[in-house]
């Protein structure tokens, strides 16, 4: 019973903030002409709502797998050693899908942001620099498995030291700060206001995930002294 309570720890906060965020995003998107355009015979509004649905599906999936594994070892009990592999594949498909749908919005809604394109390209370049450095740092110093939450599956990872190399020298939460900047690039490069709004949703929502799901998990896995550091995405 105690473990069941832990599964839902922080989720009232999660869904309350998600409801408020969705309301704000949807109200903003209903401004006249905001979702104009189409791509592949699919309207911008369809691309936009899919781009909102995917991160919600992704983060609810991560919450369920993490908590089910952490408190009941459910995934490895069902699938054995391949449990993490299956989780990892689904995680990556959903992660890549976030970018795919935002690219779809950006193409569909191209040139809806009335701003000098050279200026937008400059912003895109500025954003791309820390984004590339983050991915380099994750691969070289952190490891993709650790980045997606293998510490929920393999206790040996819970004894590894915090990463303080690469971009992690500047912030232990670099993956939250810089990782989702890649989602802003399509909106800037195509001048799409709808794609930028979808990127904003993704970036705010990942912080909701951090405070409602990851931070409580880190306290369980590492203790209070590492609850705000970099064991995961």
GIJOUR-V448183 format. One line per field, one symbol per residue. phi: phi as a letter, one per 40 degrees, with the letter a starting at -180 (. if undefined). Layout:
phi=???
This chain:
phi=.cccccdcdgcccdccccccccdcccdccccdgcbchaaffbcdccdcccccccccdcccdcdccdccccbbfcccccbgdcdcdcdcccdccccccdcdcccdcdccbdgcccadccccccccccccccccccccccccbbgccccbhcccbbdcccbccccbbgccccacbdcccbcccdcccdcccbgbccccccccddccccccdcccbccccccccbgccbcbbbcad
